[in-house]
Amino acid sequence: MFDTLMLKRRFAPLFWAQFFSAFNDNFLKNALVFIILYRLAGSHGEALVTLAGGLFILPFFLLSGIGGQMADRFDKAMMAQRLKLAEIGAAAVAALGFTLHSVPMLFAALFLFGVIAALFGPIKYGILPDHLKREELPAGNALIEAATFIAILLGTIAGGLTAREGGDAAQLSLLIMVFALACWVATLFIPKTGAAAPDLAIDRNILRSTRDLLKDLWSDARLWRTGVMVSLFWLVGAVVMALLPALVKNGMGGTEMIVSAYLATFAIAIAVGSGIGSFLASGRIVLLPVPVAGIVMGLFALDLGWAVSGIVAHQPAQDIDVFFASSPAWRVGIDLAGLAVAGGIFIVPSFAATQAWAPAEKRARIVAAVNVLSAAFMVAGAALVALLQAAGLTLSHVFMLIGALTIAVSVWIVRTLPTNPLSDFLSILFRAFYRVEVTGRENIAKAGDNAIIALNHVSFLDAALALSILDKEPVFAIDHGIAQRWWVKPFLKLTRAMPLDPSRPLATRSLINAVKSGESLVIFPEGRLTVTGSLMKVYDGVGMIAERSGVPIVPVRIEGLEATVFSRLTREQVRRRWFPKVRVTVLDPVSLTVPDELKGKPRRQAAGAALYQIMSDLIFKTTEIDRSVFEAVAEAAKRNGEGRIAVEDPITGTLTYKRLLIGAEVLGRKLMPLAGRGEAIGVMLPNANGAAVTLLGLMSAARVPAMINFTAGAGNIAAACKAAEVQTIVTSRAFVEKGRMGPLIEALSAQVKIVYLEDIRATVSTADKLKALWRHGQAIEPAKGSDRAAILFTSGSEGAPKGVVLSHSNMLANAAQAAARIDFGRRD
């Protein structure tokens, strides 16, 4: 999808406009920093550098509210074009400042760039839903963020390199003008959107519009806290990046190249941390990484301050090879990278929580309010650091102060965390080790505040997994016997668990009342761990709780944990793995109803049967059938282990999954020239291993096996072949000889081609076997679930044989139905 969007006019121009704009912003800012440091002597240079960062951020604090209103009031594409046209004027001011070597003029240009960026921010994110499909939005947002990150990195490096030793005015001016023009040209190709709110009255009072934004944020305690978290990240990041040039030049005696190297390390590390944070928080709102990452940020900042406290700046400035020959230089780099990685982990869950918890009708204003708060933090931080530096505070002390404040705020975050720390921890644990993938999580919210979450029971980790995927802490119905075990009791103290004892009606009534009072209840209808791997009997008592509670039931299927050591399946039943991939599928809420006329025990039994039907439907609906039979067998080989027995007959013995798939690969390639893709090939073989390999080989090659019943007689077989357009029949000489079917074959040979497996086997070379060993498990020609898989015929006892075509999905659905209703396992 990424490459597709980059070729579309509805997205690509916006991508490049954002890239060129972010590049110019950071190019100008960092060029100005180096000019201040290397052309202005005196102790106030460091304070001016910090002030430059604050000046660029100031418009975000003042103009975010108006920018959001303008983005809704006017056509966003038109607004983007006009803003980027104005940016050419700002670039001209910067070029004049470079030419005249005027620092005040460069400060003015930087402020103008900040104004344009603040007004453009709501446009670039608000226009995406206008031009992209709903399913394209994640990819579009990811690409916009990638454009911003790459541009910041390149702009930072380019600004440092071009402004070395004060820079060349002509080069600096040319670059900033070229990128400003390129940005404006890109906006000319952005498709029109129309005005989203043409009647909106824009509040031109900057202070009032900003106040209203912050008021909306303050009204929700959770959103305010996450807003502070986001703002803390930008405060620390902005201050650290602003202090880096001064640290390298004045504190360590390095050149501009070293500054660029450290800035690149910092930016890349933030991207790495963001990826880790995205992985940990994938699927639900998880905030526990935020305070943990905050403490790590603080520790790295403290160590950074300690590391530079004893360094004496080398004069003259050292080049990169000499500079990094000393261990303190590497220690500073490691501290910066560690701080940035932790920062990336810190920001992703924080902002995700803000977006998820903000009401849909005012989400844009909430995000704008967080931007205002972040800008306020950055401006205040820049001003405070500038004052501290002007008062004589060293860089070492500033970094230590940042570290101490970050740790203190992280402690506050832990104490006011809006989410359940245990649930967050379990979510991270399952995500990291079991790569949990949850499908249909939104169905839990559809059920309302109180619902019954009904899960199949495959391992002792099921309850912890259930807690990790739920946003609201539920009540657990736990078997009374299990609750008495010593190793379970400590976990019960960390959750809200109520024992389920069928012999004690009072306990059952307590569970029903808990649900009626607004609690969500997690139950395992089977009442015990499966010992077969399939759905086991559902207890009537659990069904009665579900029926009398009168709330929706959310069926949830867990797959994968049955392969761990925490299940009750033996090694013969399942291939043991410490950390298998776990899938959780949540279906739409359903209601459990029982006829009103039933009373007493019949009603209890009916409730149990109804709940069993719900769980059986869960198993069937969550079984993948939209694929080929070959793909299903290959997946079973991965799940169960290629060395396990797949098929067996009394004559030739057993075939493992690996040998079955290798044989299918070899035979499929040999048989595929006998018919075109999707065409039928007759198969007349006994129910033995050879037939299984042949069928799977034909399916792998996207050929359709037509099952020939040798007892039907030559006439009926010929009629069946004509109906199915079968030109070739695959059989075995040994089968023909033992079945004394010579006359039958002779009669059929006049109409169809007869191919013997023995002749095919004679053509198999060592190269064929090696290729099959390498490729086994991959379909020769992939097929879809709706494609024809096999053709079956009636016996012809009532006339000409009738053929029935089964698709791959038909066959897999039959198997899924049996597995959903019959409690059996591999050993049955």
C-alpha positions in Angstrom: 0.0 0.0 0.0 2.9 2.4 0.7 4.2 2.3 -2.9 0.7 2.6 -4.3 0.0 5.8 -2.3 3.3 7.3 -3.4 2.2 7.0 -7.0 -1.3 8.6 -6.4 -1.9 12.3 -6.9 -4.3 12.3 -3.9 -1.3 11.6 -1.6 2.1 12.1 -3.1 2.0 15.9 -3.4 1.2 16.3 0.3 4.0 13.9 1.1 6.5 15.9 -0.8 5.2 19.3 0.5 5.6 18.0 4.1 9.1 16.7 3.3 10.3 20.0 1.7 8.7 22.1 4.4 10.2 20.1 7.4 13.6 20.1 5.7 13.6 23.9 5.3 12.4 24.4 8.9 15.3 22.4 10.3 17.8 23.6 7.8 17.2 27.2 8.8 17.1 26.5 12.5 20.4 24.5 12.6 22.2 26.9 10.2 21.2 29.7 12.5 22.5 27.7 15.5 25.9 27.2 13.9 26.2 30.8 12.8 25.5 32.0 16.4 28.0 29.6 17.8 30.8 30.1 15.3 30.4 33.8 14.5 29.2 35.3 17.8 31.7 35.2 20.6 30.8 35.6 24.2 28.9 33.7 26.9 25.4 34.6 25.5 25.8 32.5 22.4 24.4 29.4 24.2 21.4 31.3 25.5 20.7 32.6 21.9 20.8 29.0 20.6 18.2 27.9 23.2 16.1 31.0 22.4 16.1 30.2 18.7 14.4 26.9 19.4 11.8 28.6 21.6 11.1 31.2 19.0 10.3 28.6 16.4 7.9 26.8 18.7 6.2 30.0 20.0 3.7 30.2 17.0 2.5 26.7 17.7 1.4 27.9 21.1 -0.3 31.0 19.8 -1.8 29.9 16.5 -2.8 26.2 16.8 -6.4 27.1 17.6 -6.8 29.5 14.6 -5.0 27.0 12.3 -7.5 24.3 13.1 -10.5 26.6 12.5 -9.0 27.8 9.2 -8.4 24.2 8.1 -12.2 23.5 8.6 -13.4 26.8 7.2 -11.6 26.9 3.9 -10.5 24.4 1.2 -7.4 22.7 2.7 -5.6 22.4 -0.6 -6.1 26.1 -1.3 -4.8 26.9 2.3 -1.8 24.7 1.8 -0.9 26.5 -1.5 -1.3 30.0 0.0 0.7 29.1 3.1 3.6 27.6 1.1 3.5 30.6 -1.2 4.0 32.8 1.9 6.8 30.5 2.9 8.7 31.6 -0.2 8.6 35.1 1.2 9.9 33.8 4.6 12.7 32.0 2.7 13.6 35.3 1.0 13.9 37.0 4.4 16.2 34.2 5.5 18.3 34.5 2.3 18.7 38.2 3.0 19.7 37.5 6.5 22.4 35.1 5.3 23.6 37.6 2.8 23.8 40.5 5.3 25.1 38.2 8.1 22.2 39.6 10.2 21.3 37.4 13.1 18.2 39.4 14.0 16.9 39.0 10.4 17.5 35.3 10.6 15.6 35.2 13.9 12.7 37.0 12.1 12.8 34.4 9.3 12.8 31.6 11.8 9.7 33.0 13.5 7.9 33.3 10.1 8.7 29.7 9.3 7.2 28.8 12.7 4.0 30.7 12.0 3.6 28.9 8.7 4.3 25.5 10.2 1.8 26.1 13.0 -0.9 27.0 10.5 0.0 24.1 8.2 -0.1 21.4 10.9 -3.9 21.0 11.1 -4.1 20.9 7.3 -1.6 18.1 6.7 -3.4 15.8 9.1 -6.9 17.0 8.4 -6.6 16.5 4.7 -5.7 12.8 4.8 -9.3 11.5 5.5 -10.5 13.7 2.6 -8.3 12.0 0.1 -7.6 8.5 1.5 -9.9 5.5 2.1 -10.4 4.5 5.7 -8.1 1.5 5.3 -5.4 3.7 3.7 -5.2 6.1 6.6 -2.7 4.2 8.7 -0.3 3.9 5.8 -0.9 7.6 4.9 -0.1 8.7 8.4 3.0 6.5 8.6 4.3 8.0 5.4 3.7 11.5 6.5 5.6 10.8 9.8 8.4 9.2 7.8 8.6 12.3 5.6 8.8 14.5 8.6 11.5 12.3 10.3 13.7 12.0 7.2 13.4 15.7 6.5 14.3 16.7 10.1 17.4 14.4 9.9 18.5 15.6 6.5 17.7 19.3 7.3 19.6 19.1 10.5 22.7 17.6 8.8 22.5 19.9 5.8 22.2 22.9 8.1 25.2 21.9 10.1 27.4 21.1 7.0 26.4 24.2 5.0 27.0 26.5 8.0 30.4 25.2 8.9 32.7 27.9 10.1 29.9 30.4 9.6 28.8 29.1 6.2 28.7 30.5 2.6 25.8 33.0 2.2 25.2 32.0 -1.4 24.9 28.3 -0.7 22.7 28.9 2.3 20.4 31.2 0.4 20.2 29.0 -2.7 19.2 25.9 -0.7 16.5 27.5 1.3 14.9 29.2 -1.7 15.0 26.0 -3.8 13.3 23.9 -1.2 10.7 26.6 -0.5 9.9 26.8 -4.2 9.7 22.9 -4.4 7.3 22.9 -1.5 5.0 25.4 -3.1 5.1 23.5 -6.4 4.1 20.3 -4.7 1.1 21.9 -3.1 -0.2 22.9 -6.5 -0.9 19.3 -7.3 -2.9 18.6 -4.1 -6.5 17.8 -5.1 -9.2 20.2 -3.9 -11.2 19.1 -0.8 -13.9 21.8 -0.4 -14.7 23.5 2.8 -15.5 21.1 5.7 -17.4 23.8 7.7 -18.0 26.8 5.4 -20.2 28.6 7.9 -17.7 28.3 10.8 -16.9 31.7 12.4 -13.2 31.9 13.1 -12.3 33.3 16.5 -9.6 35.8 15.7 -8.8 36.3 19.4 -5.6 34.3 19.8 -5.8 34.1 23.5 -9.4 33.1 23.7 -9.2 30.4 21.0 -6.1 28.9 22.8 -7.8 29.1 26.2 -10.9 27.2 24.8 -8.6 24.5 23.5 -6.9 24.0 26.8 -10.2 24.1 28.6 -11.5 21.2 26.6 -8.3 19.3 27.4 -8.5 20.1 31.2 -12.1 18.9 31.4 -11.1 15.3 31.0 -8.5 14.1 33.6 -7.3 11.3 31.5 -6.7 13.5 28.4 -5.0 16.1 30.5 -2.6 13.6 31.9 -1.8 12.1 28.5 -1.4 15.7 27.2 1.2 16.3 29.9 3.0 13.1 29.0 3.2 14.1 25.3 4.3 17.6 26.3 7.1 16.3 28.5 8.5 14.3 25.6 8.7 17.4 23.4 10.1 19.5 26.2 13.0 17.1 26.8 13.6 16.5 23.1 13.6 20.1 22.2 15.9 21.2 25.0 18.4 18.3 24.4 18.6 19.0 20.7 19.0 22.7 21.3 21.8 22.1 23.8 23.7 19.6 21.6 25.6 22.2 19.4 26.8 24.1 22.5 27.7 20.9 24.3 29.9 19.7 21.4 31.5 23.1 20.6 31.9 24.7 24.0 31.8 21.7 26.3 33.7 19.1 24.4 35.7 21.0 21.6 34.1 19.3 18.6 33.4 20.5 15.0 30.1 20.9 13.2 30.5 17.4 11.8 30.4 15.9 15.3 27.2 17.9 16.1 25.6 16.5 13.0 26.7 13.0 13.9 25.2 13.3 17.4 22.0 14.9 16.0 21.6 12.1 13.5 22.2 9.5 16.3 19.5 11.2 18.4 17.0 11.3 15.6 17.5 7.7 14.4 17.3 6.5 18.0 14.0 8.2 18.5 12.7 6.4 15.4 13.9 3.1 16.8 12.3 3.8 20.1 9.0 4.8 18.4 9.0 1.5 16.6 9.5 -0.4 19.9 6.8 1.7 21.5 4.4 1.0 18.6 5.1 -2.7 18.9 4.5 -2.8 22.7 1.3 -0.7 22.5 -0.1 -2.4 19.4 -3.8 -3.3 19.7 -4.8 -1.5 22.9 -4.0 1.5 25.1 -1.0 0.5 27.2 0.6 3.3 29.3 2.9 1.4 31.6 5.8 1.8 29.2 5.5 5.6 29.6 6.7 6.0 33.2 9.3 3.2 32.8 10.7 4.9 29.7 10.5 8.2 31.5 12.7 6.9 34.3 15.1 5.5 31.8 15.2 8.9 30.0 16.0 10.6 33.3 18.8 8.1 34.1 20.5 8.6 30.8 20.1 12.4 31.2 21.8 12.2 34.6 24.6 10.1 33.3 25.0 12.5 30.3 25.4 15.4 32.8 27.8 13.4 34.8 29.8 12.4 31.7 30.4 16.0 30.5 31.0 17.4 34.0 34.7 16.7 33.9 35.4 17.3 30.2 37.6 20.2 29.2 36.9 21.5 25.7 39.8 20.9 23.3 41.2 23.8 21.4 41.3 24.0 18.5 38.1 21.9 17.7 38.8 18.3 17.0 37.7 16.5 13.8 35.4 13.5 14.0 38.2 10.8 13.9 40.2 12.3 16.7 37.1 13.3 18.7 35.7 9.7 18.9 39.1 8.3 19.8 38.3 9.2 23.4 35.9 7.2 25.6 33.9 10.2 26.9 32.7 10.9 23.3 31.3 7.4 23.0 29.7 7.6 26.4 28.0 10.9 25.4 26.8 9.2 22.2 25.4 6.2 24.1 23.7 8.4 26.6 22.0 10.4 23.8 21.0 7.3 22.0 19.6 5.7 25.1 17.7 8.9 26.0 16.2 9.1 22.5 15.2 5.4 22.3 13.5 5.7 25.7 11.9 8.9 24.4 10.5 7.1 21.4 9.0 4.5 23.6 7.6 7.2 25.8 5.7 9.2 23.1 3.9 6.5 21.1 1.6 5.2 23.8 1.0 8.7 25.2 -0.2 10.1 22.0 -2.1 6.9 21.1 -4.1 7.2 24.3 -4.9 10.9 23.6 -6.3 10.0 20.1 -8.2 6.9 21.4 -9.8 8.6 24.4 -10.7 11.9 22.7 -14.4 12.1 21.7 -14.8 11.7 18.0 -16.8 14.9 17.6 -13.9 17.0 19.0 -10.8 14.9 18.5 -9.1 17.5 16.3 -9.5 20.1 18.9 -8.1 17.8 21.6 -5.1 17.1 19.4 -4.7 20.8 18.8 -4.9 21.4 22.5 -2.1 18.9 23.1 0.0 20.7 20.5 -0.6 24.0 22.3 0.4 22.4 25.6 3.5 20.8 24.1 4.4 24.2 22.5 4.0 25.9 25.9 6.2 23.3 27.6 8.9 23.7 24.9 8.8 27.5 25.0 8.8 27.6 28.8 11.6 25.0 28.8 13.7 27.0 26.3 13.2 30.2 28.2 14.1 28.6 31.5 17.2 27.0 30.2 18.3 30.2 28.6 17.8 32.1 31.9 19.7 29.4 33.8 22.6 29.5 31.2 22.7 33.3 31.3 22.9 33.0 35.1 26.0 30.8 34.8 24.5 27.3 35.1 26.8 24.8 33.2 25.6 22.3 30.6 26.4 19.5 33.0 24.0 20.9 35.6 21.3 21.5 33.0 21.3 17.9 31.8 21.3 16.7 35.4 18.3 19.0 36.2 16.5 17.6 33.1 17.1 14.0 34.3 15.9 14.7 37.9 12.8 16.5 36.7 12.0 13.7 34.2 12.3 11.0 36.9 10.1 13.1 39.2 7.4 13.5 36.6 7.6 9.8 35.8 6.9 9.0 39.4 3.8 11.2 39.2 2.7 9.4 36.0 3.0 6.0 37.8 0.8 7.3 40.7 -1.8 8.8 38.4 -1.7 6.2 35.6 -5.1 6.1 33.9 -4.8 2.4 33.0 -4.3 -0.8 35.1 -0.6 -1.4 35.5 -1.0 -5.2 35.8 -3.1 -5.3 32.6 -0.5 -3.1 30.8 2.3 -5.4 32.0 0.5 -8.5 30.9 -0.2 -6.9 27.5 3.4 -6.0 27.0 4.5 -9.5 28.1 2.1 -11.3 25.8 3.0 -8.9 22.9 6.7 -9.3 23.4 6.9 -13.1 23.9 3.8 -14.5 22.3 3.3 -11.8 19.5 -0.4 -11.7 20.4 -2.6 -10.7 17.5 -6.1 -9.6 18.4 -8.9 -9.5 15.8 -12.3 -7.9 16.5 -11.4 -6.0 19.7 -14.0 -3.4 18.8 -16.7 -6.1 19.4 -16.0 -5.9 23.2 -17.1 -2.2 23.2 -20.2 -3.0 21.2 -21.4 -5.2 24.1 -21.6 -2.1 26.4 -20.1 -1.5 29.8 -21.1 -4.8 31.3 -21.0 -8.0 29.3 -20.0 -11.6 29.7 -16.7 -12.5 28.0 -16.8 -16.2 27.1 -13.5 -17.8 26.2 -12.4 -21.3 25.2 -10.0 -22.7 27.8 -6.7 -24.0 26.5 -4.1 -23.1 29.1 -3.4 -21.7 32.6 -2.4 -18.4 30.9 -5.9 -17.8 29.5 -7.1 -15.6 32.4 -4.0 -13.4 32.2 -4.4 -13.1 28.4 -8.0 -12.1 28.9 -7.0 -9.4 31.4 -4.4 -8.1 28.9 -6.8 -7.5 26.1 -9.6 -5.8 28.1 -9.6 -2.0 28.7 -11.8 -2.3 31.7 -10.8 -4.6 34.6 -13.4 -7.5 34.7 -14.6 -9.9 37.4 -13.2 -13.4 36.8 -15.4 -16.5 37.4 -12.8 -19.1 38.5 -13.4 -22.7 39.3 -13.6 -23.2 43.1 -11.1 -26.1 43.1 -8.5 -24.3 41.1 -8.9 -21.2 43.3 -7.8 -23.3 46.3 -4.4 -24.2 44.8 -1.5 -22.5 46.5 0.1 -21.2 43.3 -3.1 -19.6 42.2 -3.9 -17.6 45.4 -1.3 -14.9 44.9 -2.7 -14.1 41.5 -6.2 -13.9 42.8 -5.1 -11.0 45.1 -4.1 -9.0 42.1 -7.5 -9.4 40.3 -11.1 -9.4 41.1 -12.0 -13.1 41.1 -15.1 -14.9 42.4 -15.2 -18.7 42.8 -17.6 -20.7 40.7 -19.0 -23.7 42.6 -22.0 -25.4 41.1 -22.8 -26.9 44.5 -23.2 -23.5 46.1 -26.1 -21.5 44.6 -25.1 -18.4 46.6 -21.8 -18.1 44.7 -23.6 -18.4 41.4 -26.1 -15.7 42.5 -23.2 -13.4 43.5 -21.7 -13.7 40.0 -25.1 -12.9 38.4 -25.6 -9.9 40.7 -22.1 -8.6 39.9 -22.9 -8.6 36.2 -26.3 -6.9 36.7 -24.6 -4.2 38.8 -22.5 -3.1 35.8 -19.4 -5.4 36.0 -18.0 -7.3 33.0 -17.6 -11.0 33.7 -14.9 -13.3 32.2 -16.0 -17.0 32.2 -14.7 -20.2 30.7 -17.8 -22.2 29.8 -15.9 -25.5 29.6 -15.0 -25.1 33.3 -11.7 -26.8 32.8 -8.7 -26.9 30.5 -9.2 -28.9 27.3 -7.4 -32.2 27.3 -8.0 -32.8 23.6 -7.3 -29.5 22.0 -11.0 -29.2 20.9 -14.0 -27.6 22.6 -15.1 -29.7 25.5 -18.5 -30.0 27.3 -20.0 -26.7 28.5 -21.4 -26.9 32.1 -25.0 -26.0 32.6 -24.3 -23.8 35.6 -22.2 -21.4 33.5 -25.0 -21.3 30.9 -27.4 -20.4 33.7 -25.2 -17.5 34.8 -25.1 -16.2 31.2 -28.9 -16.6 30.8 -30.0 -15.0 34.1 -27.6 -12.0 33.8 -29.5 -10.8 30.7 -26.4 -9.1 29.2 -24.7 -9.7 25.8 -22.2 -12.5 25.5 -18.9 -11.8 23.7 -17.4 -15.1 22.3 -13.6 -15.1 22.3 -11.3 -17.7 20.9 -7.7 -18.2 22.0 -5.3 -20.0 19.7 -1.7 -20.8 20.3 -1.4 -21.1 24.1 -2.4 -24.8 23.9 1.1 -25.4 22.5 2.8 -24.1 25.6 3.9 -26.0 28.7 1.0 -24.3 30.5 -1.6 -26.4 28.8 -2.7 -30.0 29.6 -2.0 -31.4 26.2 0.8 -33.9 25.9 3.7 -33.8 23.5 1.9 -36.5 21.5 -1.1 -34.2 21.0 0.7 -31.0 20.2 4.2 -29.7 19.3 5.5 -28.0 22.4 6.8 -24.5 22.1 7.8 -22.0 24.7 6.6 -18.9 22.9 4.2 -19.8 20.0 2.3 -17.0 18.2 -1.0 -16.4 19.9 -4.2 -15.3 18.1 -7.3 -14.0 19.8 -10.5 -13.5 17.8 -13.4 -11.6 19.3 -16.8 -12.1 17.6 -19.9 -9.9 17.7 -21.9 -9.9 20.9 -24.8 -12.3 21.0 -27.8 -12.9 23.3 -28.5 -16.1 25.0 -32.2 -16.8 25.2 -34.2 -19.7 26.7 -37.9 -20.4 26.2 -39.9 -18.8 29.0 -42.0 -21.9 29.6 -38.9 -23.9 30.7 -38.4 -24.0 34.5 -35.9 -25.7 36.9 -33.5 -28.3 35.6 -34.8 -28.2 31.9 -34.2 -24.5 31.8 -30.7 -24.9 33.3 -30.0 -27.6 30.7 -31.3 -25.4 27.9 -29.1 -22.5 29.0 -26.1 -24.8 28.9 -27.0 -26.1 25.4 -27.5 -22.5 24.2 -24.1 -21.5 25.5 -22.5 -24.6 23.9 -24.1 -23.6 20.6 -22.5 -20.1 21.0 -19.1 -21.6 21.7 -19.4 -24.1 18.9 -20.3 -21.3 16.5 -17.2 -19.5 17.8 -14.9 -22.4 16.9 -16.4 -22.7 13.4 -16.5 -19.0 12.5 -12.9 -18.4 13.6 -11.5 -21.3 11.6 -9.9 -20.1 8.4 -11.6 -21.6 5.4 -10.9 -19.0 2.7 -7.8 -20.7 1.5 -6.8 -23.8 -0.4 -6.7 -27.3 1.0 -3.0 -27.5 0.3 -2.4 -24.2 2.3 -4.4 -25.7 5.2 -2.2 -28.9 5.2 1.0 -26.8 5.0 -0.2 -24.7 7.9 -1.0 -27.9 9.9 2.5 -29.1 9.3 4.0 -25.9 10.7 1.6 -26.0 13.7 2.0 -29.7 14.5 5.6 -30.2 13.3 6.7 -31.6 10.0 8.1 -34.7 11.7 4.7 -35.8 13.0 2.5 -38.4 11.2 0.1 -37.0 8.8 -1.5 -40.0 7.0 -1.2 -43.8 7.5 -2.4 -46.9 5.7 -2.0 -50.6 6.7 0.1 -51.4 3.6 2.7 -48.7 3.2 2.7 -47.5 6.8 3.0 -43.8 7.8 3.8 -40.6 6.1 5.0 -37.5 8.0 3.9 -34.1 7.1 7.3 -33.4 5.5 7.3 -36.5 3.4 3.6 -35.8 2.4 4.5 -32.3 1.3 7.7 -33.3 -0.5 5.8 -36.1 -2.4 3.0 -33.6 -3.3 5.6 -31.2 -4.7 7.2 -33.8 -6.8 4.1 -35.4 -8.1 2.2 -32.1 -8.6 4.9 -30.9 -11.0 4.9 -34.1 -12.9 1.1 -34.2 -13.3 0.4 -30.6 -14.0 1.3 -30.8 -17.7 -1.6 -33.3 -18.1 -4.2 -30.5 -17.8 -4.5 -26.7 -17.7 -5.0 -24.7 -14.6 -8.4 -25.3 -13.1 -9.1 -28.3 -15.3 -9.9 -31.8 -14.1 -7.7 -34.9 -13.9 -9.3 -38.2 -13.0 -7.9 -40.1 -10.0 -8.6 -43.8 -9.7 -6.7 -45.0 -6.6 -7.4 -46.9 -3.4 -7.7 -45.1 -0.1 -4.0 -45.2 0.7 -1.1 -42.9 1.2 -0.5 -42.7 -2.6 -3.9 -41.3 -3.1 -3.4 -38.6 -0.4 -0.1 -37.5 -2.1 -1.7 -37.5 -5.5 -4.7 -35.4 -4.4 -2.5 -32.9 -2.5 -0.1 -32.7 -5.5 -2.9 -31.9 -7.9 -4.4 -29.3 -5.5 -0.9 -27.7 -5.1 -0.7 -27.4 -8.9 -4.2 -25.9 -9.1 -5.5 -28.9 -11.0 -8.8 -30.5 -10.0 -8.9 -34.2 -9.0 -12.0 -35.9 -10.2 -12.5 -38.9 -8.0 -13.3 -42.0 -10.2 -15.2 -44.9 -8.6 -13.7 -48.0 -10.2 -16.8 -50.1 -9.2 -19.1 -47.9 -11.3 -18.3 -49.7 -14.5 -16.8 -48.5 -17.8 -19.9 -46.9 -19.1 -20.6 -44.8 -16.0 -17.0 -43.9 -15.7 -16.9 -42.8 -19.3 -20.0 -40.7 -18.8 -18.5 -39.1 -15.7 -15.3 -38.2 -17.5 -17.3 -36.7 -20.3 -19.4 -34.6 -17.9 -16.3 -33.3 -16.0 -14.3 -32.9 -19.2 -11.6 -35.3 -17.9 -9.0 -36.2 -20.5 -6.6 -38.1 -18.3 -7.0 -40.6 -15.5 -4.2 -41.2 -13.0 -4.1 -44.7 -11.5 -1.6 -47.4 -10.4 -0.6 -50.6 -12.2 -0.4 -52.4 -8.8 -3.9 -51.3 -8.0 -5.2 -52.4 -11.5 -3.5 -55.8 -11.2 -4.7 -56.5 -7.7 -8.2 -55.3 -8.5 -8.2 -57.3 -11.8 -9.4 -54.2 -13.7 -7.5 -54.9 -16.9 -10.8 -55.0 -19.0 -12.0 -51.7 -17.4 -8.7 -49.9 -18.3 -8.8 -51.3 -21.8 -12.4 -50.0 -22.3 -11.5 -46.6 -20.9 -8.3 -46.2 -22.9 -10.3 -45.6 -26.0 -11.7 -42.4 -24.5 -9.2 -41.1 -22.0 -5.5 -41.2 -21.5 -4.3 -43.6 -18.7 -1.3 -42.5 -16.7 0.4 -44.8 -14.2 2.1 -43.6 -11.0 4.8 -46.2 -11.5 5.7 -44.5 -14.8 5.7 -41.1 -13.2 8.0 -42.3 -10.4 10.5 -43.6 -12.9 11.0 -40.0 -14.2 11.7 -38.5 -10.8 15.3 -37.4 -10.7 17.6 -36.4 -7.8 17.2 -32.8 -8.9 13.4 -33.1 -8.6 13.8 -34.4 -5.1 16.2 -31.7 -4.0 13.9 -29.0 -5.4 11.0 -30.5 -3.6 13.0 -30.7 -0.4 13.7 -26.9 -0.8 10.2 -25.8 -1.8 7.9 -28.2 0.0 5.1 -26.4 1.9 4.7 -23.8 -0.9 1.9 -24.3 -3.5 3.1 -24.8 -7.0 0.3 -22.5 -8.3 -1.6 -20.8 -5.5 -5.4 -21.2 -5.4 -8.2 -19.3 -3.7 -10.8 -20.8 -1.4 -13.5 -20.3 -4.0 -11.6 -22.2 -6.6 -12.6 -25.8 -7.5 -10.8 -28.3 -5.3 -12.3 -31.7 -6.3 -15.1 -33.4 -8.2 -17.2 -36.2 -6.7 -19.6 -38.5 -8.6 -22.7 -40.5 -7.7 -22.6 -44.2 -8.3 -24.8 -44.0 -11.4 -27.2 -46.6 -10.1 -30.1 -44.4 -11.1 -28.8 -43.3 -14.5 -25.8 -41.3 -15.7 -23.4 -40.4 -12.8 -23.9 -36.9 -11.5 -20.9 -34.8 -10.6 -20.6 -32.4 -7.6 -17.9 -29.8 -7.6 -16.5 -28.9 -4.2 -14.4 -25.7 -3.7 -11.5 -25.6 -1.3 -13.7 -23.6 1.2 -16.4 -26.3 0.9 -14.0 -29.0 2.1 -12.4 -26.9 4.8 -15.9 -25.8 6.1 -16.9 -29.5 6.5 -13.8 -30.2 8.5 -14.3 -27.0 10.6 -17.9 -28.0 11.3 -16.8 -31.4 12.6 -14.1 -29.9 14.8 -16.6 -27.4 16.2 -19.1 -30.1 17.3 -17.0 -33.2 18.1 -14.5 -33.3 20.9 -11.5 -35.1 19.3 -7.8 -34.7 19.0 -4.8 -36.0 17.1 -4.8 -39.4 18.9 -8.4 -40.2 18.1 
